Every structure is written in C-alpha cells, then in structure tokens.
Amino acid sequence: MGDHPLQFHLGLCGPCRDYLGQMETTRATLGHVEAVPMAEPVRSEMLNRFRSWKRTGAPTLSPPSSGDPDPDPENRD
C-alpha cells in the first residue's frame, strides 16, 4: 500500500473500497458524458439551496422561487 493517507484508508476500509469500485464501474460503463448546460434559474436555485445547507446544516426543501422550474419533480404539491 502506498504512503498516501487515502491509500492507507482504503487498505483498511472495505465499505470505501466497495464504493470506489462502484464509482469505477459507473465511470467505465458511462464513459464520457457531455456536460449539459443548466438553465440559469435552476442553477441559481441549486446554489441557493446548497449555500443554505452549508450555513444551517440542513437542506432547504422549500419550493423554488416563483417562475423557476422545480429541479425535483417529487417536491411538487
């Protein structure tokens, strides 16, 4: 095992090795995926929710601002 702390951790942690294996399988299966531009209202709402979560430690589940498309269809009334 190498000297890097991550390599050391992976040498001891089976669940993390499993997770890394899943990520490697996903990457190999998908190959290269083109980035899809995000609509500005959706991007702004996601950033606002993330910043709120970082400040409060809890995700915001309030509906998006009026006129913004809801990025989570299950979050609709």
Backbone torsions as a table, in degrees:
resi	resn	phi	psi	omega
1	MET	NA	142.3	-177.6
2	GLY	-72.6	178.8	-178.0
3	ASP	-85.1	-8.8	-177.5
4	HIS	-70.6	136.2	-178.7
5	PRO	-56.3	-35.1	179.1
6	LEU	-65.3	-43.3	178.4
7	GLN	-61.7	-40.9	177.8
8	PHE	-60.9	-47.2	-179.8
9	HIS	-61.1	-46.3	-179.1
10	LEU	-62.5	-30.5	177.5
11	GLY	-65.9	-24.4	-177.1
12	LEU	-105.6	-17.9	-169.5
13	CYS	-114.6	99.7	178.9
14	GLY	-59.8	-45.1	179.4
15	PRO	-59.4	-37.3	178.8
16	CYS	-70.2	-37.0	175.6
17	ARG	-62.6	-41.1	177.7
18	ASP	-61.0	-46.3	-179.8
19	TYR	-60.9	-46.1	179.0
20	LEU	-60.4	-40.6	177.1
21	GLY	-62.0	-40.0	177.6
22	GLN	-63.7	-41.6	179.0
23	MET	-65.3	-40.4	178.5
24	GLU	-65.1	-39.7	177.1
25	THR	-64.2	-43.5	178.4
26	THR	-60.3	-47.1	-179.8
27	ARG	-62.1	-43.8	-179.9
28	ALA	-65.9	-36.7	-178.9
29	THR	-71.3	-44.2	-176.9
30	LEU	-80.1	-28.2	-174.1
31	GLY	65.0	-136.7	-179.9
32	HIS	-93.3	128.9	178.0
33	VAL	-115.0	124.9	179.3
34	GLU	-65.1	139.3	174.4
35	ALA	-70.4	134.0	178.3
36	VAL	-104.2	126.1	179.2
37	PRO	-59.8	141.4	-179.8
38	MET	-100.4	136.5	176.8
39	ALA	-58.8	139.1	-176.2
40	GLU	-56.2	-41.9	178.7
41	PRO	-62.2	-37.7	179.4
42	VAL	-68.5	-44.2	179.0
43	ARG	-59.3	-46.6	179.9
44	SER	-61.1	-43.5	-179.8
45	GLU	-64.7	-41.7	178.6
46	MET	-63.2	-44.0	178.5
47	LEU	-62.9	-42.0	178.3
48	ASN	-61.1	-43.9	-180.0
49	ARG	-65.6	-41.4	179.4
50	PHE	-64.3	-44.6	179.9
51	ARG	-63.1	-39.2	177.9
52	SER	-63.9	-42.9	179.2
53	TRP	-62.5	-42.2	179.6
54	LYS	-63.9	-36.5	-179.7
55	ARG	-73.6	-43.3	-171.1
56	THR	-99.7	-19.0	-176.5
57	GLY	80.7	6.1	178.6
58	ALA	-133.6	137.8	178.6
59	PRO	-68.5	148.5	175.0
60	THR	-91.1	128.7	-179.5
61	LEU	-113.4	15.2	179.6
62	SER	-70.2	155.0	178.0
63	PRO	-60.8	152.3	178.6
64	PRO	-66.5	164.3	178.0
65	SER	-55.5	149.9	-178.5
66	SER	-58.8	139.1	-180.0
67	GLY	90.4	-18.4	178.7
68	ASP	-84.4	138.5	174.9
69	PRO	-68.6	143.6	179.8
70	ASP	-80.2	117.1	-179.3
71	PRO	-70.7	-13.4	-179.9
72	ASP	-121.0	100.4	-176.9
73	PRO	-62.0	-22.9	178.5
74	GLU	-78.5	-6.9	-178.8
75	ASN	-92.7	11.0	-178.8
76	ARG	-88.5	149.7	177.4
77	ASP	-75.3	NA	NA
